Amino acid sequence: MSTNLNTITKILNEIKKELTMLISLEGNSEQVNSKNLFNQTNNLNEAIHASEISEKNKSMLEKFALTLQEGITVKSLRYEKQDLERILSNLND
């Protein structure tokens, strides 16, 4: 695993922690305070563009980051977490 991929994986794990926390805290609320998640997504985008990972992985990560930046609702948190777990699995293959 290259340093670039290590950095990306670290950021993704931070996003996963944030998603897990939001899932446990927000309950039935319709809106999610996603400021930290948005900031982590910006860090992810910077790492993606600076990395030398494959175009396929870059595309997958960029789509995931875009989804997070478009707005998170309580209903979408679990789906985003599942998507993130799939992405982490794909990166480690």
C-alpha positions as a Markdown table, in Angstrom:
| # | Residue | x | y | z |
|---|---|---|---|---|
| 1 | Met | 0.0 | 0.0 | 0.0 |
| 2 | Ser | 1.5 | 3.3 | -1.0 |
| 3 | Thr | 1.7 | 6.3 | 1.2 |
| 4 | Asn | -1.0 | 8.0 | -0.9 |
| 5 | Leu | -3.3 | 5.1 | -0.4 |
| 6 | Asn | -2.5 | 5.1 | 3.4 |
| 7 | Thr | -3.5 | 8.7 | 3.6 |
| 8 | Ile | -6.7 | 8.1 | 1.7 |
| 9 | Thr | -7.5 | 5.1 | 3.9 |
| 10 | Lys | -6.9 | 7.1 | 7.0 |
| 11 | Ile | -9.3 | 9.8 | 5.9 |
| 12 | Leu | -11.9 | 7.2 | 4.9 |
| 13 | Asn | -11.6 | 5.7 | 8.4 |
| 14 | Glu | -12.2 | 9.1 | 9.9 |
| 15 | Ile | -15.2 | 9.6 | 7.7 |
| 16 | Lys | -16.5 | 6.1 | 8.8 |
| 17 | Lys | -16.1 | 7.2 | 12.5 |
| 18 | Glu | -18.0 | 10.4 | 11.8 |
| 19 | Leu | -20.8 | 8.5 | 10.0 |
| 20 | Thr | -21.0 | 6.0 | 12.9 |
| 21 | Met | -21.2 | 8.8 | 15.4 |
| 22 | Leu | -23.9 | 10.7 | 13.4 |
| 23 | Ile | -25.9 | 7.5 | 13.1 |
| 24 | Ser | -25.8 | 7.0 | 16.9 |
| 25 | Leu | -26.5 | 10.7 | 17.8 |
| 26 | Glu | -29.1 | 11.9 | 15.4 |
| 27 | Gly | -31.9 | 9.4 | 16.0 |
| 28 | Asn | -35.0 | 10.5 | 14.3 |
| 29 | Ser | -33.9 | 14.0 | 13.4 |
| 30 | Glu | -34.3 | 15.0 | 9.7 |
| 31 | Gln | -31.2 | 17.0 | 9.4 |
| 32 | Val | -27.6 | 16.1 | 10.3 |
| 33 | Asn | -24.8 | 18.4 | 11.4 |
| 34 | Ser | -22.4 | 17.3 | 8.8 |
| 35 | Lys | -19.8 | 20.1 | 9.1 |
| 36 | Asn | -17.0 | 17.7 | 10.2 |
| 37 | Leu | -18.0 | 15.3 | 7.5 |
| 38 | Phe | -17.9 | 18.0 | 4.9 |
| 39 | Asn | -14.4 | 19.0 | 6.1 |
| 40 | Gln | -13.2 | 15.4 | 6.0 |
| 41 | Thr | -14.6 | 15.1 | 2.5 |
| 42 | Asn | -12.6 | 18.2 | 1.4 |
| 43 | Asn | -9.5 | 16.5 | 2.8 |
| 44 | Leu | -10.4 | 13.3 | 0.9 |
| 45 | Asn | -10.7 | 15.3 | -2.4 |
| 46 | Glu | -7.3 | 16.9 | -1.9 |
| 47 | Ala | -5.7 | 13.5 | -1.1 |
| 48 | Ile | -7.4 | 11.9 | -4.2 |
| 49 | His | -6.1 | 14.6 | -6.5 |
| 50 | Ala | -2.6 | 14.4 | -5.1 |
| 51 | Ser | -2.5 | 10.6 | -5.2 |
| 52 | Glu | -1.2 | 8.2 | -7.8 |
| 53 | Ile | -4.0 | 5.6 | -7.4 |
| 54 | Ser | -5.8 | 4.2 | -10.4 |
| 55 | Glu | -8.3 | 6.2 | -12.3 |
| 56 | Lys | -11.0 | 3.7 | -11.5 |
| 57 | Asn | -10.3 | 4.1 | -7.7 |
| 58 | Lys | -10.1 | 7.9 | -8.1 |
| 59 | Ser | -13.5 | 7.9 | -9.9 |
| 60 | Met | -15.0 | 5.7 | -7.2 |
| 61 | Leu | -13.7 | 8.0 | -4.4 |
| 62 | Glu | -14.7 | 11.2 | -6.1 |
| 63 | Lys | -18.3 | 9.9 | -6.5 |
| 64 | Phe | -18.4 | 9.0 | -2.9 |
| 65 | Ala | -17.1 | 12.4 | -1.8 |
| 66 | Leu | -19.6 | 14.2 | -4.0 |
| 67 | Thr | -22.4 | 12.2 | -2.5 |
| 68 | Leu | -21.3 | 13.2 | 1.0 |
| 69 | Gln | -21.0 | 16.9 | 0.0 |
| 70 | Glu | -24.5 | 17.0 | -1.6 |
| 71 | Gly | -26.1 | 16.7 | 1.7 |
| 72 | Ile | -26.5 | 14.0 | 4.3 |
| 73 | Thr | -29.8 | 13.1 | 5.9 |
| 74 | Val | -30.4 | 10.7 | 8.8 |
| 75 | Lys | -31.9 | 8.3 | 6.3 |
| 76 | Ser | -28.8 | 8.3 | 4.1 |
| 77 | Leu | -26.3 | 7.8 | 6.9 |
| 78 | Arg | -26.5 | 4.1 | 6.9 |
| 79 | Tyr | -26.3 | 3.8 | 3.2 |
| 80 | Glu | -23.2 | 6.1 | 3.1 |
| 81 | Lys | -21.6 | 3.9 | 5.7 |
| 82 | Gln | -22.3 | 0.8 | 3.8 |
| 83 | Asp | -20.9 | 2.4 | 0.6 |
| 84 | Leu | -17.8 | 3.4 | 2.5 |
| 85 | Glu | -17.2 | -0.1 | 3.7 |
| 86 | Arg | -17.5 | -1.4 | 0.2 |
| 87 | Ile | -15.0 | 1.3 | -1.0 |
| 88 | Leu | -12.5 | 0.4 | 1.7 |
| 89 | Ser | -12.8 | -3.3 | 0.7 |
| 90 | Asn | -12.2 | -2.4 | -2.9 |
| 91 | Leu | -9.2 | -0.3 | -2.1 |
| 92 | Asn | -7.6 | -3.1 | -0.1 |
| 93 | Asp | -8.1 | -5.7 | -2.9 |
